[in-house]
Amino acid sequence: MRERSIFFLLLVAGAVLVRAQPTFQGTTTPTWEEVIARYTELGDLYGGARLMEIGHDDDGSPIHLFVIAEGRGPTPDSIRAAGK
């Protein structure tokens, strides 16, 4: 009897966990512009986070680097100057 009770509880718990998963409606992938805007916003909100352009790819699109560090953190130039 005890085994049946435990099995039943596990079955109910599993069903609840499956139903608790979020369901997405429509397009769930943000556009490139939305992602860059969000990272820029995060960089503005938090002193230790910054979004930087570090170059361009083959088609001329900017390559971004998101840095999280204490304070304002290092820049790519300061890292290169330190020989790292």
Backbone as CSV, one residue per row, in Angstrom:
resi,resn,N_x,N_y,N_z,CA_x,CA_y,CA_z,C_x,C_y,C_z
1,MET,0.822,-1.198,0.000,0.000,0.000,0.000,0.865,1.260,0.000
2,ARG,1.922,1.224,0.808,2.792,2.394,0.896,3.469,2.672,-0.447
3,GLU,3.891,1.595,-1.145,4.539,1.773,-2.444,3.582,2.419,-3.446
4,ARG,2.309,2.021,-3.394,1.322,2.613,-4.301,1.129,4.097,-4.007
5,SER,1.112,4.454,-2.729,0.948,5.867,-2.358,2.120,6.697,-2.852
6,ILE,3.329,6.177,-2.676,4.527,6.895,-3.138,4.505,7.015,-4.656
7,PHE,4.158,5.920,-5.346,4.085,5.952,-6.801,3.067,6.988,-7.270
8,PHE,1.905,7.009,-6.639,0.861,7.964,-6.998,1.333,9.401,-6.785
9,LEU,1.999,9.662,-5.657,2.509,11.012,-5.388,3.547,11.426,-6.422
10,LEU,4.436,10.509,-6.793,5.433,10.818,-7.818,4.772,11.071,-9.170
11,LEU,3.754,10.299,-9.479,3.035,10.489,-10.731,2.363,11.858,-10.783
12,VAL,1.714,12.242,-9.701,1.060,13.550,-9.632,2.093,14.670,-9.700
13,ALA,3.209,14.522,-8.963,4.260,15.547,-8.981,4.830,15.705,-10.385
14,GLY,5.044,14.602,-11.092,5.549,14.669,-12.461,4.587,15.384,-13.385
15,ALA,3.298,15.094,-13.237,2.289,15.753,-14.072,2.246,17.254,-13.804
16,VAL,2.375,17.640,-12.546,2.370,19.063,-12.191,3.585,19.758,-12.789
17,LEU,4.757,19.117,-12.711,5.971,19.728,-13.263,5.876,19.894,-14.773
18,VAL,5.303,18.929,-15.453,5.156,19.033,-16.910,4.236,20.191,-17.266
19,ARG,3.161,20.360,-16.534,2.217,21.446,-16.800,2.788,22.808,-16.426
20,ALA,3.787,22.842,-15.549,4.349,24.110,-15.089,5.303,24.719,-16.109
21,GLN,5.670,23.975,-17.153,6.596,24.489,-18.149,5.917,25.579,-18.967
22,PRO,6.629,26.672,-19.248,6.006,27.755,-20.016,5.749,27.326,-21.461
23,THR,4.691,27.832,-22.013,4.410,27.608,-23.426,4.579,28.940,-24.143
24,PHE,5.214,28.904,-25.269,5.505,30.115,-26.019,4.518,30.253,-27.163
25,GLN,4.129,31.470,-27.410,3.193,31.765,-28.483,3.897,32.625,-29.525
26,GLY,3.723,32.308,-30.783,4.278,33.137,-31.843,5.786,33.018,-31.959
27,THR,6.413,34.054,-32.462,7.854,34.084,-32.643,8.528,34.325,-31.304
28,THR,9.432,33.443,-30.929,10.080,33.575,-29.628,11.526,34.028,-29.742
29,THR,12.060,34.067,-30.942,13.443,34.477,-31.121,13.492,35.972,-31.412
30,PRO,14.228,36.741,-30.591,14.309,38.183,-30.856,15.149,38.460,-32.098
31,THR,14.911,39.606,-32.704,15.717,40.015,-33.850,17.084,40.483,-33.362
32,TRP,18.014,40.601,-34.300,19.359,41.074,-33.963,19.294,42.458,-33.325
33,GLU,18.483,43.323,-33.879,18.361,44.679,-33.358,17.813,44.674,-31.929
34,GLU,16.847,43.799,-31.646,16.293,43.705,-30.292,17.336,43.213,-29.294
35,VAL,18.146,42.256,-29.715,19.194,41.730,-28.831,20.217,42.813,-28.521
36,ILE,20.683,43.519,-29.538,21.671,44.578,-29.325,21.080,45.682,-28.456
37,ALA,19.818,46.035,-28.685,19.166,47.059,-27.860,19.092,46.614,-26.404
38,ARG,18.795,45.348,-26.176,18.694,44.847,-24.788,20.058,44.844,-24.108
39,TYR,21.098,44.401,-24.815,22.436,44.419,-24.218,22.908,45.850,-23.966
40,THR,22.571,46.766,-24.852,22.903,48.175,-24.635,22.190,48.695,-23.394
41,GLU,20.926,48.340,-23.247,20.156,48.746,-22.069,20.764,48.168,-20.790
42,LEU,21.164,46.901,-20.830,21.802,46.291,-19.657,23.106,47.004,-19.313
43,GLY,23.874,47.374,-20.335,25.111,48.107,-20.101,24.873,49.466,-19.474
44,ASP,23.767,50.111,-19.850,23.432,51.412,-19.269,22.924,51.279,-17.837
45,LEU,22.233,50.185,-17.540,21.649,49.994,-16.211,22.672,49.577,-15.158
46,TYR,23.654,48.775,-15.550,24.601,48.204,-14.588,26.010,48.703,-14.870
47,GLY,26.637,49.276,-13.850,27.963,49.863,-14.008,29.029,48.873,-14.433
48,GLY,28.885,47.615,-14.079,29.901,46.622,-14.404,29.683,45.931,-15.729
49,ALA,28.689,46.342,-16.502,28.389,45.697,-17.777,28.500,46.715,-18.905
50,ARG,29.103,46.271,-20.010,29.236,47.158,-21.178,29.129,46.360,-22.463
51,LEU,28.520,46.950,-23.458,28.492,46.385,-24.800,29.409,47.238,-25.662
52,MET,30.388,46.588,-26.297,31.360,47.317,-27.115,31.392,46.730,-28.521
53,GLU,31.679,47.577,-29.494,31.972,47.105,-30.845,33.478,46.900,-30.915
54,ILE,33.893,45.687,-31.314,35.328,45.393,-31.339,35.853,45.176,-32.750
55,GLY,35.025,45.404,-33.734,35.458,45.235,-35.111,34.262,44.996,-36.012
56,HIS,34.567,44.523,-37.216,33.515,44.239,-38.194,33.767,42.873,-38.815
57,ASP,32.674,42.196,-39.207,32.837,40.902,-39.850,32.995,41.084,-41.358
58,ASP,32.964,39.975,-42.097,33.229,40.012,-43.537,32.272,40.889,-44.327
59,ASP,31.022,40.978,-43.887,30.073,41.802,-44.639,29.947,43.214,-44.083
60,GLY,30.809,43.568,-43.134,30.816,44.919,-42.595,29.943,45.124,-41.371
61,SER,29.253,44.074,-40.929,28.422,44.187,-39.724,29.312,44.255,-38.488
62,PRO,28.920,45.037,-37.487,29.757,45.157,-36.293,29.783,43.869,-35.475
63,ILE,30.941,43.586,-34.896,31.095,42.478,-33.956,31.050,43.087,-32.569
64,HIS,30.162,42.565,-31.732,29.964,43.113,-30.395,30.586,42.212,-29.342
65,LEU,31.000,42.828,-28.255,31.523,42.118,-27.090,30.815,42.674,-25.871
66,PHE,30.190,41.794,-25.087,29.515,42.208,-23.857,30.404,41.795,-22.701
67,VAL,30.857,42.777,-21.912,31.793,42.536,-20.816,31.090,42.811,-19.494
68,ILE,31.241,41.871,-18.562,30.737,42.058,-17.204,31.939,42.011,-16.277
69,ALA,32.187,43.102,-15.555,33.327,43.186,-14.645,32.983,44.141,-13.513
70,GLU,33.748,44.065,-12.443,33.549,45.002,-11.338,33.924,46.404,-11.802
71,GLY,33.211,47.395,-11.332,33.467,48.767,-11.776,33.116,48.887,-13.244
72,ARG,33.863,49.664,-13.983,33.621,49.787,-15.421,34.352,48.707,-16.196
73,GLY,35.295,48.030,-15.567,35.949,46.898,-16.203,36.960,47.286,-17.259
74,PRO,37.699,46.291,-17.730,38.719,46.543,-18.744,38.102,46.745,-20.123
75,THR,38.875,47.359,-20.988,38.492,47.503,-22.389,39.379,46.564,-23.199
76,PRO,39.002,46.236,-24.427,39.882,45.399,-25.244,41.276,46.001,-25.400
77,ASP,41.367,47.329,-25.514,42.680,47.968,-25.655,43.518,47.821,-24.392
78,SER,42.891,47.975,-23.214,43.664,47.834,-21.977,44.097,46.386,-21.765
79,ILE,43.301,45.435,-22.223,43.687,44.023,-22.121,44.871,43.744,-23.032
80,ARG,44.828,44.264,-24.260,45.955,44.080,-25.182,47.213,44.737,-24.636
81,ALA,47.069,45.933,-24.052,48.230,46.644,-23.507,48.854,45.874,-22.346
82,ALA,48.043,45.117,-21.622,48.561,44.323,-20.508,49.196,43.024,-20.996
83,GLY,49.135,42.763,-22.294,49.757,41.575,-22.858,48.959,40.297,-22.642
84,LYS,47.677,40.433,-22.461,46.845,39.238,-22.231,46.077,38.865,-23.465
